[in-house]
């Protein structure tokens, strides 16, 4: 009995072994797949590359306003912002007349630009709030207004500011606001061009005209040809047109000569034909012919007339105009001549004072404003023009403290200016500012044994001066830097380099 009991106990323990192993294992989930090559069904473990297939039905509610709104936000082309209303979603309505750009942010430091989300005029945009608390807006130009509604749910039913429907017609606007419609004709599958033009077949003898079927013309020479003149007269052109020579068939011209060549219509084309003469008649009904040099003048002729204008008009490219004359009937001719280079000189004698000049002082002939004499030089042509390339300014003042390395400005005038002050006082023009034409800057050389010199350059390129009349150009001097003690009654000499 004891042995039998031990046997049953061992069998019971063996029966428990599979259950214990199962309790300690891992449960695996697989889903059936079909091998595309063999067609066998396999159960492949669910994983990231073999996800579990789930069929589900999801319902998402539409946007529901939560009753939270902001005060209408006025938007300009400068960014402004406002706190968002309560809600996980907001709908932004553009109720103004101009497009708006918007941007969400987490503080009132957020700004919008024209690169942000776009809402057309009359349109709306739904946005998920997330962690944002503010909305900023801006226009590209002008102003608009935004209303913002807070709520929850999927926004639906909003669109842009305007759209267009199908069908209908399109009307071209006026030429001032839009260009014309352009239609490009196509011929034989290609755009119409110089090498693909519109052509028309003309028929002669039930065949299209061509090189082998040209148009036949057969003028008659049996009777005179008549040309009606503009004044009711007629001119006889008897036998002046030859016959046609076509494809080697030769005929006889009215003048008796036989023209040569094929496919040509000869009109006075052979030397043997009587020349065709055309006479020009005037209103008096007589011929207007000039026989040549030193011949008797005909009774009638064409007159070549000129026109007098106080101020002739400017002629533009491609236009013509009658020759011009003066009030005495003289033909006006202007010949183009080469320019002339001249070097006129002029002098300015200073006062006997020796005190130093300050910056901006007038350098003049008198300390009394009303007694200042403005020096001048002359151009080559009265009422003409000159290009002033540079000026040479020298002084015989060899005082060691006078003008060495100083800067002086030369001003040019078409009429002499007057001054509020005199020599060694502020350079202030009283009258004549409209006559100012140019300014040159002169940097004086060091003081030498007999004075100083400077080559003066124009402040703005080379200077061109045109005088209404006369030849005189006036000049004045102004100290641009301070001088030292000068000599008494010293002389400045100005030499101009002119291209007249």
matplotlib code that plots the C-alpha trace (Angstrom):
import matplotlib.pyplot as plt

x = [0.0, 2.8, 4.4, 1.1, 0.5, 4.0, 3.3, 0.0, 1.7, 4.4, 1.9, 0.0, 3.1, 3.9, 0.4, 1.1, 4.3, 2.7, 0.4, 3.4, 5.3, 2.4, 1.9, 5.5, 5.4, 4.8, 1.5, 2.1, -0.4, -0.2, -2.4, -3.0, -1.1, -1.0, 2.3, 2.2, 4.5, 3.3, -0.2, 0.3, -1.4, 0.9, 0.4, 2.9, 3.6, 2.1, 4.9, 5.8, 6.1, 3.1, 0.6, -2.7, -5.6, -8.5, -11.9, -13.3, -15.9, -14.8, -17.2, -15.8, -18.2, -18.2, -17.0, -19.3, -18.8, -18.2, -19.7, -16.2, -15.3, -12.7, -13.6, -13.2, -9.5, -8.6, -5.7, -3.3, 0.0, 1.7, 1.4, -1.0, -2.2, -4.9, -5.5, -7.3, -10.8, -11.4, -11.5, -9.4, -10.2, -10.7, -12.3, -10.9, -13.3, -12.0, -15.0, -13.0, -12.3, -8.6, -6.7, -5.1, -2.1, -2.3, 0.0, -0.6, 1.8, 2.3, 2.6, 1.7, 5.2, 4.0, 4.0, 2.7, 4.2, 2.9, 4.5, 2.1, -1.3, -3.5, -7.2, -8.9, -11.4, -14.7, -13.0, -12.4, -9.6, -9.9, -6.9, -6.1, -5.0, -2.6, -0.4, -0.9, -2.6, -2.4, -3.1, -1.3, -2.4, -1.2, -2.3, -0.1, -1.7, -4.7, -6.9, -9.2, -11.1, -11.0, -13.6, -12.4, -14.7, -13.5, -15.0, -14.3, -14.7, -13.7, -14.3, -16.3, -18.1, -15.7, -14.1, -12.3, -13.6, -15.1, -15.2, -16.3, -19.0, -18.9, -20.2, -21.0, -19.1, -16.0, -16.1, -12.9, -12.4, -11.7, -8.3, -7.2, -7.5, -6.6, -4.9, -6.7, -7.4, -4.7, -5.7, -2.9, -4.0, -2.6, -2.2, -1.4, -0.6, 1.8, 1.6, 1.0, 4.3, 6.3, 7.1, 3.7, 1.3, -2.4, -2.7, -5.5, -5.8, -6.7, -8.0, -7.3, -8.7, -9.9, -6.3, -4.6, -2.3, 1.4, 4.7, 3.4, 0.0, 0.7, -1.9, -2.2, -2.4, -3.0, -3.2, -4.4, -2.4, -5.0, -6.2, -4.8, -4.7, -6.2, -5.2, -7.5, -5.8, -6.8, -8.0, -10.3, -7.7, -6.7, -3.3, -2.9, -0.6, -1.0, 1.0, 3.1, 2.6, 4.2, 2.7, 3.2, 6.1, 5.1, 6.9, 9.0, 6.2, 7.4, 5.3, 5.9, 5.8, 3.8, 7.0, 8.0, 10.7, 10.7, 11.4, 13.5, 13.1, 10.2, 7.4, 7.8, 5.5, 7.6, 6.7, 9.0, 11.6, 13.5, 15.7, 14.1, 10.7, 9.7, 10.4, 7.3, 7.1, 5.3, 4.8, 4.1, 1.5, 0.7, -2.6, -2.0, -2.1, 1.5, 4.5, 6.9, 10.4, 13.9, 16.2, 19.4, 22.2, 22.1, 19.0, 15.9, 13.6, 10.3, 7.1, 6.0, 8.1, 7.9, 8.9, 10.9, 9.8, 11.3, 9.5, 10.2, 9.7, 10.6, 11.3, 11.8, 10.4, 12.6, 12.9, 12.6, 14.0, 12.2, 10.4, 11.0, 10.7, 10.9, 14.1, 14.2, 14.7, 14.9, 12.3, 14.3, 14.0, 17.6, 18.1, 19.4, 22.4, 24.3, 27.6, 29.2, 32.7, 35.4, 35.8, 38.4, 40.6, 41.3, 43.0, 41.5, 43.0, 41.6, 43.0, 41.7, 43.6, 43.0, 42.8, 45.8, 44.7, 47.0, 44.9, 44.3, 41.2, 38.8, 36.9, 34.0, 35.4, 34.9, 38.2, 37.4, 38.7, 37.1, 36.1, 32.9, 30.1, 28.9, 32.3, 33.3, 34.3, 33.7, 36.4, 35.5, 36.9, 35.5, 34.6, 35.3, 31.7, 29.0, 25.9, 27.9, 28.9, 32.1, 33.3, 35.5, 37.9, 40.0, 41.2, 44.7, 44.8, 48.0, 48.9, 52.0, 51.7, 55.0, 54.4, 55.4, 52.2, 49.8, 48.3, 50.6, 48.5, 45.3, 42.1, 40.1, 36.9, 36.3, 32.6, 31.6, 28.6, 26.8, 26.1, 28.0, 26.6, 26.4, 27.4, 26.1, 29.7, 33.1, 36.6, 37.5, 33.8, 31.3, 30.7, 26.9, 25.4, 22.9, 21.7, 22.4, 22.3, 20.3, 23.4, 25.7, 27.0, 29.9, 32.3, 36.0, 38.2, 41.8, 44.5, 47.3, 51.0, 53.5, 54.7, 57.5, 59.8, 57.3, 53.9, 51.7, 49.6, 46.9, 45.3, 41.5, 39.2, 35.4, 33.4, 31.2, 33.0, 33.8, 31.6, 29.7, 28.4, 25.9, 25.5, 22.2, 24.2, 27.6, 30.9, 31.5, 31.8, 32.3, 34.3, 34.6, 36.8, 36.0, 38.4, 37.6, 40.4, 42.0, 45.0, 47.8, 48.9, 48.9, 50.7, 49.0, 47.3, 48.4, 46.9, 45.2, 45.3, 42.8, 43.5, 40.7, 41.0, 38.1, 36.8, 34.6]
y = [0.0, 2.4, 1.7, 2.3, 5.6, 6.8, 5.9, 7.9, 10.9, 10.9, 10.9, 13.8, 15.9, 15.2, 16.4, 19.7, 20.5, 21.9, 24.2, 25.6, 26.2, 28.0, 30.3, 31.5, 32.1, 35.4, 35.9, 37.0, 38.6, 38.0, 38.8, 36.8, 37.8, 36.3, 35.7, 37.5, 34.9, 31.5, 32.5, 30.8, 32.2, 33.2, 34.7, 37.5, 39.2, 42.7, 45.3, 48.8, 47.6, 45.3, 47.3, 45.9, 46.7, 48.3, 49.3, 52.3, 55.0, 58.5, 61.4, 65.0, 67.8, 71.1, 74.4, 75.6, 79.3, 79.5, 83.0, 84.5, 87.4, 90.2, 93.8, 94.4, 94.9, 97.8, 96.7, 99.0, 98.6, 98.6, 95.4, 95.4, 92.6, 91.6, 88.8, 85.8, 84.9, 81.8, 78.5, 75.8, 77.0, 80.6, 81.8, 85.1, 87.1, 89.9, 92.3, 95.1, 96.0, 95.0, 91.8, 91.1, 88.9, 87.3, 85.4, 83.7, 84.2, 83.4, 87.1, 90.6, 90.9, 89.0, 90.9, 90.1, 90.6, 90.3, 86.9, 85.5, 83.8, 85.6, 86.5, 88.1, 90.9, 89.4, 86.0, 84.0, 81.8, 79.1, 78.5, 76.0, 78.0, 75.6, 77.4, 80.8, 83.7, 86.6, 87.3, 90.0, 91.4, 93.8, 95.0, 95.6, 99.0, 100.9, 99.5, 96.7, 95.2, 91.8, 90.0, 86.9, 84.2, 81.6, 78.1, 74.4, 71.8, 71.4, 74.7, 74.2, 76.4, 79.4, 80.6, 83.4, 86.9, 86.2, 83.7, 83.3, 81.0, 79.0, 80.2, 83.7, 86.2, 88.3, 91.9, 93.7, 96.9, 100.3, 100.8, 103.1, 100.3, 97.1, 96.2, 94.8, 91.2, 89.6, 86.8, 84.9, 83.3, 79.8, 78.4, 74.8, 74.2, 77.1, 80.8, 83.2, 84.9, 86.3, 82.8, 81.4, 84.0, 84.0, 83.3, 83.4, 81.4, 83.5, 81.4, 82.0, 79.4, 77.2, 77.0, 78.9, 81.7, 80.5, 80.8, 78.5, 80.1, 83.9, 86.6, 87.7, 91.4, 92.5, 96.3, 97.6, 100.0, 100.4, 103.7, 106.4, 106.1, 109.1, 110.5, 113.0, 115.9, 117.5, 120.6, 119.0, 118.7, 115.5, 114.4, 112.0, 109.0, 107.3, 104.1, 104.6, 101.1, 98.0, 94.6, 91.7, 89.3, 86.0, 82.7, 83.2, 84.6, 87.9, 90.7, 94.1, 97.2, 100.3, 102.1, 99.3, 97.7, 94.1, 93.9, 91.0, 88.8, 86.6, 87.3, 91.1, 94.0, 96.7, 100.3, 102.6, 99.8, 99.9, 102.5, 102.3, 103.3, 107.0, 108.4, 108.9, 112.5, 113.9, 117.7, 119.6, 122.4, 125.2, 126.9, 129.2, 126.2, 126.6, 124.3, 124.9, 124.1, 125.3, 124.8, 124.7, 127.1, 130.7, 130.0, 132.2, 131.9, 130.3, 132.2, 129.9, 128.0, 126.3, 128.7, 127.5, 129.6, 130.3, 131.1, 133.9, 132.9, 135.1, 131.9, 128.9, 125.6, 122.8, 120.1, 116.5, 113.3, 112.4, 115.8, 118.5, 122.2, 125.1, 127.0, 130.1, 133.8, 137.0, 139.8, 141.4, 138.3, 137.1, 133.4, 132.2, 129.9, 128.7, 127.1, 124.7, 125.8, 124.4, 125.7, 128.3, 128.1, 131.5, 132.5, 135.9, 137.5, 139.9, 141.5, 142.4, 145.0, 144.6, 147.3, 148.6, 146.7, 143.9, 142.1, 138.4, 137.0, 134.8, 131.8, 133.0, 136.5, 138.5, 139.3, 142.6, 145.9, 148.0, 147.7, 149.6, 147.5, 150.1, 150.7, 147.1, 146.7, 143.2, 142.2, 140.4, 138.7, 138.1, 135.0, 135.0, 135.3, 137.8, 136.0, 132.8, 130.0, 128.7, 125.6, 126.7, 123.7, 125.4, 128.8, 129.9, 132.3, 134.1, 136.8, 139.1, 139.0, 137.4, 138.0, 134.8, 134.7, 135.7, 133.0, 130.0, 126.7, 128.7, 127.8, 130.4, 130.0, 131.8, 132.4, 133.2, 135.4, 136.6, 140.0, 141.7, 140.9, 143.5, 142.7, 143.6, 143.9, 144.9, 143.4, 141.2, 140.9, 138.1, 137.0, 138.0, 138.7, 141.6, 141.3, 139.1, 135.5, 134.4, 135.3, 132.8, 130.2, 128.3, 127.9, 126.9, 125.9, 127.1, 125.6, 128.1, 127.1, 127.8, 131.4, 132.0, 134.9, 136.8, 135.4, 132.4, 130.6, 127.9, 125.9, 126.1, 123.2, 123.4, 122.1, 120.0, 118.8, 121.2, 124.3, 125.5, 129.1, 130.5, 134.3, 135.8, 138.8, 140.3, 138.6, 139.5, 137.0, 138.5, 136.8, 137.2, 135.7, 134.2, 132.9, 129.2, 129.0, 131.7, 133.6, 135.2, 138.9, 140.0, 142.7, 146.0, 146.7, 143.4, 142.1, 138.8, 137.8, 135.4, 133.5, 131.4, 128.4, 128.7, 126.5, 128.9]
z = [0.0, 0.8, -2.5, -4.4, -2.5, -3.5, -7.2, -7.2, -5.5, -8.2, -11.0, -9.4, -9.3, -12.9, -13.8, -12.1, -14.1, -17.3, -15.3, -13.4, -16.6, -18.2, -15.2, -15.5, -19.4, -21.5, -23.4, -27.0, -29.4, -33.2, -36.1, -39.2, -42.4, -45.9, -47.5, -50.9, -52.5, -51.1, -50.1, -46.7, -43.6, -40.9, -37.4, -37.1, -33.7, -33.3, -33.3, -34.4, -38.0, -37.8, -35.7, -34.5, -36.8, -35.0, -36.5, -34.5, -34.9, -33.6, -33.2, -32.9, -32.0, -34.0, -32.6, -29.8, -28.8, -25.0, -24.7, -24.3, -26.7, -26.8, -27.6, -31.3, -32.0, -34.3, -36.6, -38.4, -40.3, -36.8, -34.8, -31.8, -29.5, -27.1, -24.6, -25.9, -24.8, -22.7, -24.7, -26.2, -29.7, -31.0, -34.3, -35.5, -37.7, -40.0, -40.1, -41.7, -45.4, -45.5, -45.1, -41.7, -40.6, -37.1, -34.7, -31.3, -28.4, -24.7, -23.6, -24.6, -26.2, -29.2, -32.5, -35.9, -39.4, -42.9, -43.1, -40.5, -40.9, -43.4, -43.0, -46.0, -45.6, -44.5, -43.8, -40.6, -39.2, -36.5, -34.2, -31.4, -28.4, -26.7, -24.2, -25.9, -24.1, -26.6, -30.3, -32.3, -35.6, -38.4, -41.9, -44.9, -45.3, -44.0, -41.2, -40.3, -37.3, -35.7, -33.5, -31.6, -30.2, -27.6, -27.4, -28.0, -30.7, -34.4, -36.3, -39.5, -42.0, -42.3, -45.5, -47.2, -47.8, -51.1, -54.0, -57.5, -59.0, -62.1, -65.4, -66.3, -68.4, -68.0, -69.2, -70.0, -68.0, -69.6, -71.2, -68.4, -65.9, -67.8, -71.0, -74.1, -74.5, -76.6, -79.1, -80.8, -84.1, -84.9, -88.4, -89.0, -85.4, -85.0, -84.0, -86.8, -87.7, -90.6, -91.7, -90.9, -92.2, -93.1, -96.8, -99.3, -102.5, -105.6, -108.5, -112.2, -114.6, -111.7, -110.3, -107.5, -108.6, -108.3, -110.1, -112.7, -112.9, -112.6, -113.0, -116.6, -117.5, -121.0, -121.3, -124.7, -126.8, -129.5, -128.0, -125.9, -122.1, -120.3, -116.9, -115.3, -113.7, -110.4, -112.1, -114.6, -117.4, -119.1, -120.3, -123.1, -122.4, -125.7, -126.3, -123.1, -121.6, -123.2, -123.7, -121.3, -121.8, -120.2, -120.0, -123.1, -125.2, -126.6, -127.9, -129.4, -127.3, -128.2, -129.1, -131.5, -129.5, -128.2, -124.4, -123.1, -120.1, -118.7, -116.2, -116.4, -117.2, -118.8, -118.4, -120.3, -119.8, -123.1, -124.5, -127.9, -126.4, -126.5, -123.0, -120.8, -119.9, -116.9, -116.8, -113.6, -113.9, -111.5, -110.7, -113.7, -116.0, -117.4, -117.1, -114.3, -115.6, -114.8, -117.8, -115.6, -114.6, -116.0, -118.1, -118.6, -115.6, -116.4, -116.0, -113.2, -110.6, -107.2, -104.5, -101.5, -98.6, -95.2, -91.9, -89.4, -85.7, -82.7, -80.8, -83.2, -81.9, -80.8, -83.5, -82.3, -84.0, -87.2, -87.6, -90.3, -90.2, -92.7, -93.0, -90.7, -91.5, -89.5, -89.7, -92.5, -94.7, -94.2, -94.2, -90.8, -91.0, -87.9, -88.7, -86.2, -85.3, -83.0, -79.5, -78.5, -75.4, -73.7, -70.4, -69.3, -66.2, -63.6, -60.4, -56.9, -54.8, -51.1, -48.4, -46.5, -43.4, -42.2, -39.6, -40.1, -41.9, -40.0, -41.4, -43.6, -44.1, -47.3, -49.1, -50.8, -52.1, -49.4, -45.7, -46.6, -48.0, -50.4, -51.8, -52.6, -56.3, -57.7, -60.2, -63.5, -66.6, -70.1, -72.1, -75.9, -77.3, -76.4, -75.2, -75.5, -73.2, -71.7, -69.9, -66.9, -66.2, -63.5, -62.1, -61.1, -58.1, -57.2, -54.7, -54.4, -50.6, -49.5, -45.8, -44.0, -41.9, -44.7, -47.0, -46.9, -47.1, -46.5, -48.3, -50.3, -52.2, -55.6, -56.5, -60.0, -60.9, -64.1, -62.5, -59.7, -56.2, -53.4, -49.8, -46.3, -45.0, -46.3, -46.3, -43.3, -42.2, -42.7, -46.3, -46.6, -50.0, -50.0, -53.6, -56.6, -55.3, -58.4, -60.5, -58.7, -61.2, -59.7, -56.8, -56.8, -53.9, -53.8, -51.5, -51.5, -51.8, -49.0, -48.8, -51.3, -51.9, -54.1, -52.9, -53.1, -55.8, -56.1, -58.9, -58.0, -58.8, -59.2, -56.2, -58.6, -61.7, -64.6, -64.6, -67.7, -67.9, -70.5, -70.6, -71.8, -73.2, -73.0, -72.0, -68.4, -65.5, -62.0, -59.2, -55.4, -52.7, -49.3, -46.6, -45.9, -43.3, -41.1, -42.4, -40.5, -40.5, -44.2, -46.1, -46.9, -50.2, -51.7, -55.1, -55.9, -59.6, -61.1, -64.4, -65.9, -68.2, -70.5, -73.3, -75.3]

ax = plt.figure().add_subplot(projection="3d")
ax.plot(x, y, z, "-o")
ax.set_aspect("equal")
plt.show()
